[in-house]
Amino acid sequence: MSVSFEPTTRRAALGDDLARPARIWDLPTRVFHWSLAAAVIGQLVTGLSGLMEWHFRLGYTVLALLLFRLLWGFVGGRWSRFASFLYSPRWVLAYLRGRAHPDHLIGHNPLGALSVFALLGILVLQVCTGLVSDDEISAAGPLTRFVPGSVVSLASRWHTQFGMWGVISLASLHVLAVLYYVLVKRQRLVGPMISGDKLLTGLLVAESRDTASTRFTALVLFALCAGFAAWIASLRA
């Protein structure tokens, strides 16, 4: 990660220590977060249970959600944009050494950012391999007939073994990290991802824009992503 992170949060005036709510997570980001969590859990359950039709349907849902998040990472609210948590190695080292900038306590901290990118990355890979996988019994991805058999074999092996356990491992690590920050470091992480707001004391924060127009934009973007996922699904023989 070579992109430099530019801090935006500033200390409030001396004596201004009142806790104020600040909009950090816009509604589209919150809906995406919980929808993706539910869809991934559903995919794991249906995949392990052999309910392949539902596994495929949830897979297309995950595809649409990931496409939306990739777009929203450039046009979404202030703290949802990738630029807000694409930290340079300098900031990661500073955080690990206990020299966190106030911004690190607002959106994703450097370790949380690495977790987010890792999860998004492995989920993208898992969806892509699922689209060209074939269990040679009854379930084949919609794009298998467009790629060589060697690619189908490699993708199938990754999707059902390494990829699946990679998703389980990273998701479990993510949940454990959240529990650590909530129970040990006493940081409110879950509540803001539900309400969108964080109570901040003594900080001036650039809030995320979360208006009717931004929500409508998100709805249009997701509709386009869902349409693309539906088109991919239609290619399945």
C-alpha positions as CSV (number, residue, x, y, z in Angstrom):
1,M,0.0,0.0,0.0
2,S,1.8,3.0,-1.2
3,V,-0.9,5.6,-1.0
4,S,-0.3,8.1,1.7
5,F,-3.1,8.7,4.2
6,E,-3.9,12.4,4.9
7,P,-5.5,13.0,8.3
8,T,-8.6,15.1,8.4
9,T,-9.8,15.0,12.0
10,R,-8.8,17.9,14.2
11,R,-8.9,18.6,17.9
12,A,-11.8,20.8,19.0
13,A,-11.2,24.1,20.8
14,L,-9.9,23.8,24.4
15,G,-12.7,23.1,26.8
16,D,-15.0,21.8,24.1
17,D,-15.3,18.3,25.5
18,L,-19.0,17.6,24.9
19,A,-19.8,14.3,23.2
20,R,-21.4,14.9,19.9
21,P,-22.9,12.4,17.4
22,A,-21.1,12.4,14.0
23,R,-22.4,10.5,10.9
24,I,-19.6,8.1,10.1
25,W,-21.3,5.3,8.2
26,D,-23.8,6.2,5.6
27,L,-26.9,4.1,5.2
28,P,-25.8,2.3,2.0
29,T,-22.6,1.2,3.7
30,R,-24.5,-0.1,6.7
31,V,-27.0,-2.0,4.6
32,F,-24.1,-3.5,2.5
33,H,-22.2,-4.6,5.6
34,W,-25.0,-6.5,7.2
35,S,-26.4,-7.9,3.9
36,L,-22.9,-9.2,3.0
37,A,-22.5,-10.8,6.4
38,A,-25.9,-12.6,6.1
39,A,-25.2,-13.6,2.5
40,V,-21.8,-15.1,3.2
41,I,-23.1,-17.0,6.2
42,G,-25.9,-18.3,4.0
43,Q,-23.5,-19.3,1.4
44,L,-21.3,-21.3,3.8
45,V,-24.4,-23.0,5.2
46,T,-25.9,-23.9,1.8
47,G,-22.5,-25.0,0.4
48,L,-21.8,-27.3,3.3
49,S,-25.4,-28.6,3.3
50,G,-25.4,-29.3,-0.4
51,L,-28.3,-26.9,-1.1
52,M,-26.7,-25.8,-4.4
53,E,-29.5,-23.8,-5.9
54,W,-29.6,-21.5,-2.9
55,H,-25.9,-21.5,-2.8
56,F,-25.9,-20.1,-6.4
57,R,-28.6,-17.5,-5.6
58,L,-26.7,-16.3,-2.6
59,G,-23.5,-16.3,-4.7
60,Y,-25.1,-13.9,-7.2
61,T,-26.2,-11.8,-4.3
62,V,-22.6,-11.6,-3.0
63,L,-21.4,-10.7,-6.5
64,A,-23.9,-7.8,-6.7
65,L,-22.9,-6.6,-3.2
66,L,-19.2,-6.7,-3.9
67,L,-19.6,-4.9,-7.2
68,F,-21.6,-2.2,-5.4
69,R,-19.0,-1.9,-2.6
70,L,-16.2,-1.5,-5.1
71,L,-18.1,1.4,-6.8
72,W,-19.2,2.9,-3.4
73,G,-15.6,2.9,-2.3
74,F,-15.0,5.8,-4.7
75,V,-18.3,7.7,-4.5
76,G,-19.7,6.9,-1.1
77,G,-19.6,8.7,2.2
78,R,-16.3,10.2,3.5
79,W,-15.5,7.3,5.7
80,S,-16.7,4.6,3.3
81,R,-14.3,5.7,0.5
82,F,-11.2,3.6,0.1
83,A,-9.1,6.7,0.2
84,S,-10.1,7.2,3.9
85,F,-8.6,3.9,5.0
86,L,-5.9,3.0,2.4
87,Y,-3.0,3.6,4.8
88,S,0.6,3.9,3.9
89,P,3.1,1.6,5.8
90,R,4.2,4.6,7.8
91,W,0.7,5.0,9.3
92,V,0.4,1.3,10.0
93,L,3.7,1.2,11.9
94,A,2.7,4.3,13.8
95,Y,-0.5,2.7,14.8
96,L,1.2,-0.5,15.9
97,R,3.6,1.6,18.0
98,G,0.8,3.2,19.8
99,R,1.0,6.6,18.0
100,A,-2.5,6.5,16.5
101,H,-3.8,9.6,14.8
102,P,-7.4,10.6,15.9
103,D,-8.6,9.5,12.5
104,H,-7.7,6.0,13.4
105,L,-10.5,6.0,16.0
106,I,-13.1,7.3,13.6
107,G,-13.5,5.0,10.6
108,H,-11.4,1.9,10.0
109,N,-8.1,1.8,11.9
110,P,-5.0,0.5,10.0
111,L,-5.4,-3.0,11.2
112,G,-9.2,-3.0,10.6
113,A,-8.5,-1.6,7.1
114,L,-6.2,-4.5,6.3
115,S,-8.9,-6.9,7.5
116,V,-11.5,-5.2,5.3
117,F,-9.3,-5.4,2.2
118,A,-8.4,-9.0,2.9
119,L,-12.0,-10.0,3.3
120,L,-13.1,-8.2,0.2
121,G,-10.2,-9.6,-1.7
122,I,-10.9,-13.3,-0.8
123,L,-14.6,-12.9,-1.3
124,V,-14.0,-11.5,-4.8
125,L,-11.7,-14.4,-5.5
126,Q,-14.2,-16.9,-4.1
127,V,-17.0,-15.5,-6.3
128,C,-14.9,-15.5,-9.4
129,T,-13.8,-19.1,-8.9
130,G,-17.4,-20.1,-8.1
131,L,-18.5,-18.8,-11.4
132,V,-16.2,-21.2,-13.2
133,S,-16.4,-24.1,-10.8
134,D,-17.9,-27.5,-11.5
135,D,-18.5,-30.3,-9.0
136,E,-18.9,-32.8,-11.9
137,I,-22.2,-34.0,-10.4
138,S,-25.0,-31.4,-10.6
139,A,-23.6,-28.0,-10.0
140,A,-21.6,-25.9,-12.5
141,G,-20.9,-22.2,-12.6
142,P,-22.4,-20.1,-15.3
143,L,-19.0,-19.4,-16.9
144,T,-17.5,-22.9,-16.9
145,R,-18.2,-23.4,-20.7
146,F,-16.2,-20.3,-21.5
147,V,-12.9,-21.4,-19.9
148,P,-10.5,-24.3,-20.4
149,G,-11.0,-27.5,-18.3
150,S,-7.7,-26.9,-16.5
151,V,-9.0,-23.6,-15.2
152,V,-12.3,-25.1,-14.1
153,S,-10.4,-27.8,-12.2
154,L,-8.1,-25.4,-10.5
155,A,-11.0,-23.0,-9.7
156,S,-13.1,-25.8,-8.3
157,R,-10.3,-27.0,-6.0
158,W,-9.7,-23.5,-4.7
159,H,-13.4,-22.7,-4.2
160,T,-14.3,-25.8,-2.3
161,Q,-11.1,-26.1,-0.2
162,F,-8.6,-23.2,0.2
163,G,-11.1,-20.4,-0.6
164,M,-13.8,-21.7,1.7
165,W,-11.5,-22.1,4.7
166,G,-9.9,-18.8,3.9
167,V,-13.2,-17.0,4.1
168,I,-14.1,-18.8,7.4
169,S,-10.7,-18.0,8.9
170,L,-10.7,-14.3,7.9
171,A,-14.3,-13.8,8.9
172,S,-13.6,-15.4,12.3
173,L,-10.5,-13.3,12.8
174,H,-12.6,-10.2,11.9
175,V,-15.2,-11.0,14.5
176,L,-12.7,-11.8,17.1
177,A,-10.9,-8.5,16.5
178,V,-14.2,-6.6,16.8
179,L,-14.9,-8.4,20.1
180,Y,-11.4,-7.5,21.3
181,Y,-11.9,-3.8,20.6
182,V,-15.4,-3.8,22.1
183,L,-14.7,-5.8,25.2
184,V,-11.1,-5.0,26.0
185,K,-10.4,-1.6,24.5
186,R,-14.0,-0.4,25.1
187,Q,-14.5,1.0,21.6
188,R,-18.0,1.2,20.2
189,L,-17.8,-0.5,16.8
190,V,-21.1,-2.4,16.4
191,G,-23.5,0.4,17.4
192,P,-22.2,2.9,14.8
193,M,-22.5,0.3,12.1
194,I,-26.2,0.1,13.0
195,S,-27.1,3.7,13.6
196,G,-24.4,5.3,11.5
197,D,-23.3,7.7,14.2
198,K,-20.4,7.8,16.6
199,L,-20.3,9.8,19.8
200,L,-17.1,11.8,19.7
201,T,-15.5,14.0,22.4
202,G,-13.2,16.9,21.6
203,L,-12.8,16.1,17.9
204,L,-13.9,18.0,14.8
205,V,-14.7,15.4,12.2
206,A,-15.5,15.6,8.5
207,E,-18.8,13.6,8.5
208,S,-20.0,11.3,5.8
209,R,-22.6,12.7,3.5
210,D,-25.8,10.6,4.0
211,T,-28.7,12.4,2.2
212,A,-31.7,11.3,0.1
213,S,-29.7,12.0,-3.0
214,T,-26.7,9.9,-2.0
215,R,-29.0,7.0,-1.0
216,F,-30.8,7.3,-4.3
217,T,-27.4,7.2,-6.1
218,A,-26.5,4.0,-4.1
219,L,-29.9,2.4,-5.0
220,V,-29.2,3.1,-8.7
221,L,-25.7,1.7,-8.5
222,F,-26.9,-1.4,-6.7
223,A,-29.6,-1.9,-9.3
224,L,-27.0,-1.9,-12.0
225,C,-24.8,-4.3,-10.1
226,A,-27.8,-6.6,-9.4
227,G,-28.7,-6.4,-13.1
228,F,-25.1,-7.5,-14.1
229,A,-25.3,-10.4,-11.6
230,A,-28.6,-11.5,-13.0
231,W,-27.1,-11.4,-16.5
232,I,-24.3,-13.6,-15.3
233,A,-26.8,-16.0,-13.7
234,S,-28.7,-16.2,-17.0
235,L,-25.6,-17.7,-18.7
236,R,-25.8,-20.9,-16.5
237,A,-26.8,-23.8,-18.6
